[in-house]
Amino acid sequence: MKTFGIAAATVSAAATIAVALSGTANAAALTKEVKAEFNATAKVVDKFWAKHYSEYFGGTYTSPNFRGLVYDTVNTACGEMKTNNAFYCPADDSVTFGAPFIGEASKLGDLWIYDVVAHEWGHAIQTRAGLPMNELAAECIAGATLGEMAADGIVVVEDGDEEELVRLDQFAGDAHPAQSNADHGTAQEQHDSFMKGWNGGVRACI
């Protein structure tokens, strides 16, 4: 996947609401290409919600506090965040991304960048819309966001994205099925949630 008009990166996608941590023991280094694609992705995802939020939820959209990439452990209003993670903190309405975590795109493919960014924005949308904080629902919103952006020509689906989705689901999925809103679910549950949003749009996730 790539942002329309931006060259694809040269790569082989209560309290703290985080992306799954499993598989991050040896986080990859962040390349210049991945960093550029990350920044472009954050911009287009935010613009997507600025344009479409009121269609689904009414009211007026406000952007979350985008803290960007962090290279060291940081303290947030929700507690400490290490760099092998990315999360949305409702206490200060912020989205923060560990640079090595985003750098996993060098192994997983650039769809990892889009999925992680859209997932964390999904939690911000859940907060704004008064929806429960739910990991699989946020992954559904991520799929819906990217699917609708692809339909609008904002992002471009590339050959190999389907295989990349399988890899990132395996990377981010838990070893056990989701039993609570805070669980990310298995790789299959992650995949099914993403595709539910991709095929059905935002309304399928709410």
C-alpha positions in Angstrom: 0.0 0.0 0.0 1.1 3.5 -0.5 -0.2 7.0 -0.2 -1.4 8.4 -3.5 1.3 10.7 -4.9 4.0 9.5 -2.5 6.6 6.9 -3.6 6.2 3.6 -1.8 8.6 2.9 1.0 11.5 0.6 0.1 10.4 -2.2 2.4 10.1 -6.1 2.0 1.8 -2.6 8.0 -10.1 2.7 30.9 -6.2 3.2 30.5 -3.8 2.4 27.8 -5.1 1.0 24.5 -2.2 -0.6 22.7 -1.3 -2.5 19.6 -0.4 -6.1 20.3 3.1 -6.5 21.7 3.7 -10.2 20.8 6.7 -10.7 18.4 8.4 -7.4 19.1 11.4 -8.7 21.0 13.8 -7.6 18.2 12.2 -4.4 16.9 13.6 -3.3 13.5 15.5 -0.1 12.9 13.5 2.7 11.4 14.5 3.6 7.8 14.2 7.0 6.2 11.6 5.6 3.8 9.5 4.1 6.5 9.6 7.4 8.5 8.4 9.3 5.4 5.6 6.9 4.8 4.6 7.0 8.4 4.3 10.8 8.4 2.3 10.7 5.2 0.0 8.0 6.6 -0.8 9.9 9.7 -1.7 13.0 7.7 -4.1 11.2 5.3 -5.8 9.2 8.1 -6.4 12.4 10.1 -7.8 14.1 6.9 -10.0 11.1 6.2 -11.7 11.4 9.6 -11.9 15.2 9.4 -13.9 14.7 6.2 -16.0 11.7 7.2 -16.5 11.6 11.0 -19.7 13.6 11.0 -21.2 11.3 8.4 -21.1 8.4 10.8 -21.3 10.0 14.3 -22.5 13.5 13.9 -20.8 16.4 15.6 -17.4 17.8 14.7 -14.2 15.9 14.5 -11.1 17.1 16.3 -7.7 15.6 15.7 -6.1 13.7 18.5 -2.8 14.9 20.0 -0.3 13.4 17.6 2.9 12.8 19.4 4.5 11.1 16.4 7.5 8.7 16.7 9.3 8.3 19.9 12.8 6.8 20.2 13.0 6.3 24.0 10.6 5.2 26.7 8.2 8.1 27.4 5.8 8.9 30.2 2.2 9.7 29.1 -1.0 10.5 31.0 -1.7 6.7 30.8 1.6 5.6 32.1 4.9 4.6 30.6 5.2 3.6 27.0 8.2 1.7 25.6 9.3 2.0 22.0 8.2 -1.5 21.0 4.6 -0.3 21.1 2.1 2.2 19.8 -1.0 3.4 21.7 -3.8 5.8 22.1 -4.2 7.4 25.6 -7.7 8.6 26.3 -6.5 10.6 29.4 -4.8 13.1 27.1 -6.3 12.1 23.8 -2.9 11.3 22.3 -1.5 8.8 19.8 2.1 7.8 20.2 4.2 5.4 18.1 7.5 3.7 19.0 10.0 4.2 16.2 11.3 0.6 16.3 7.7 -0.7 16.4 6.8 1.2 13.2 10.2 0.1 11.8 8.9 -3.5 11.8 7.6 -2.5 8.4 11.0 -3.4 7.1 10.2 -7.0 7.8 6.4 -7.1 7.6 5.8 -4.7 4.6 4.5 -1.1 4.5 0.9 -2.1 5.1 2.0 -2.5 8.7 2.4 1.3 8.9 -1.1 2.0 7.6 -2.7 -0.6 9.8 -1.0 0.6 13.0 -1.7 4.2 12.4 -5.4 3.6 11.4 -5.8 1.2 14.4 -4.7 3.8 16.9 -6.8 6.5 15.3 -9.6 4.0 15.6 -9.3 4.2 19.3 -9.5 7.9 19.1 -12.7 7.6 17.1 -14.1 5.2 19.7 -13.5 7.8 22.4 -15.1 10.6 20.3 -18.1 8.5 19.4 -18.7 7.2 22.9 -18.0 3.6 21.8 -16.4 1.0 24.1 -12.6 0.7 23.9 -12.3 -2.6 22.0 -9.2 -3.8 20.2 -10.9 -6.0 17.6 -13.3 -3.2 16.9 -10.4 -0.8 16.4 -8.9 -3.2 14.0 -12.2 -3.2 12.1 -12.1 0.6 12.0 -8.6 0.4 10.7 -9.7 -1.9 7.9 -12.7 0.4 7.1 -10.5 3.5 7.1 -8.0 2.0 4.7 -10.7 0.4 2.5 -12.6 3.7 2.1 -9.4 5.6 1.5 -8.5 3.1 -1.2 -12.0 3.5 -2.8 -11.5 7.3 -2.7 -8.0 7.0 -4.4 -6.2 8.4 -1.3 -4.1 5.2 -0.9 -3.2 2.7 -3.5 -3.4 -1.1 -3.0 -0.3 -2.8 -4.3 0.6 -6.4 -5.3 1.5 -8.3 -2.2 -0.7 -6.4 0.2 -2.8 -9.5 0.9 0.3 -11.4 1.9 1.5 -8.5 4.0 -1.9 -8.5 5.9 -1.4 -12.2 6.8 2.1 -11.5 8.1 1.1 -8.6 10.2 -1.9 -10.4 11.6 0.4 -13.3 12.6 2.8 -10.8 14.2 0.2 -8.8 16.1 -2.2 -11.6 17.0 -2.3 -13.1 20.5 -1.9 -16.8 21.2 -5.4 -17.0 22.6 -8.9 -15.9 21.4 -10.1 -12.5 22.6 -11.9 -12.8 25.9 -12.2 -9.1 26.7 -12.2 -5.7 25.0 -8.5 -5.3 25.8 -7.5 -8.5 24.0 -6.3 -8.3 20.4 -7.4 -11.8 19.5 -5.7 -14.4 17.4 -4.2 -13.8 14.0 -7.5 -15.1 12.5 -9.6 -12.8 14.6 -7.4 -9.8 13.7 -7.7 -10.7 10.0 -11.5 -11.2 10.2 -11.9 -7.9 12.0 -9.8 -6.0 9.4 -11.6 -7.5 6.5 -15.0 -6.9 8.1 -14.2 -3.2 8.1 -12.5 -3.3 4.6 -15.6 -4.9 3.0 -18.3 -3.3 5.1 -17.0 0.2 5.8 -17.1 2.1 9.1 -20.7 1.2 9.8 -19.9 -2.5 9.9 -17.7 -1.8 12.9 -20.2 0.1 15.0 
